[in-house]
Amino acid sequence: MDAKAIVVTSGKGGVGKTTTTANIGAALARLGEKVAVIDVDVGLRNLDVVMGLESRVVFDLIDVLEGKCRMSQALIRDKRVENLYLLPASQTRDKDALDPEVFKGVVQGLIEDEKFDRILIDSPAGIESGFRTAAAPASGALVVVNPEVSSVRDADRIIGLLEAQQITEIRLVINRLRPKMVASGNMLSEADILDILGVKPIGIIPEDEGIIVSTNVGEPAVLGKTKAGEAFMSTARRLKGETVPYPKFEEEGGFLAALRRLFGGA
C-alpha cells in the first residue's frame, strides 16, 4: 500500500481491530518504518493497554487537538521497538470532542513535520461520527473481518462508506481464521470472503491463544513467537510491497451460496 495514513476499521466491534493496529504498527516499525498508531476510540481507549503503555499516558489526542500540549508531549515512544509511537485517546471525553478537519491537520503534521512514514488510525467500531473522523485523513484502509456472516455483512457496509469518502486503497485483514473449520466447510474461507466483498486480503491471521496472552501482558504478538504474530509480520511485509505467500486452506462446501443470497448475489 502506498497510503501513509491508514484507518483500521471494522464496522462490527470485537473483531480484533485494536490488536491488528498494535501488531501491524509494531511490525512496520521492526521493518524500519517510523510509525505512529493513533487511538481515536475516545472514551473507550484500549490501544495503550494492548501495547502495554497505559502507565505512561500523560496527555492524549484531545489535548493535542485543543492545543493543551505539544504533539511531542502526547506521543509515547515504545521502548521495545525503535521508531514506534502511540498517540492515545482520551478516557474522559466523548467523540463529539473530535473535529475531523483538525484531526486531518494533526495527521498531516505527523507526516510532513514529524517525518512519520506511516500513521495507523484505530477507528471506533460502527459507522457514526467517530468512524468518519478516524477516516477523514486516511488515503488507505485496513478492514478487519472475522470469517462469520455478521462480520462480513458489516464489512460490506464499511467498504461502501470508505469508497464514498474516496479512500482508494482498501484491503482486508481476515482475523481469527480456523483452518480446520475452513477445511470442513464450517467456516468461510478467504476465497469466500473475497468473492462476497470484492476486496483483496492483505493479511490472514489464524485463531491463536497466544493473542490473548500478548494482549493481557501488553506486548504485541509480533515481538514474540506465535502463529498470529508471524501472520501479522507477513501482513506488514505485504503492506510494504513484498511478495509473501498466503497460507492455503481448502474447504468442502460451506456457506457461500447462502451468503450470496444474503448479499443479493446470484
Secondary structure, DSSP 8 states (H G I E B T S, - for coil): ---SEEEEE-SSTTSSHHHHHHHHHHHHHHTT--EEEEE--TTS--HHHHTT-GGG--S-HHHHHTTSS-HHHH-EE-SSSTTEEEE---SSS-GGG--HHHHHHHHHHHHHTS--SEEEEE--SSSSHHHHHHHTT-SEEEEEE-SSHHHHHHHHHHHHHHHHTT--EEEEEEEEE-HHHHHTTSS--HHHHHHHH---EEEEEE--HHHHHHHHHT--GGGS--HHHHHHHHHHHHHTT----------SS-SHHHHHHHTT--
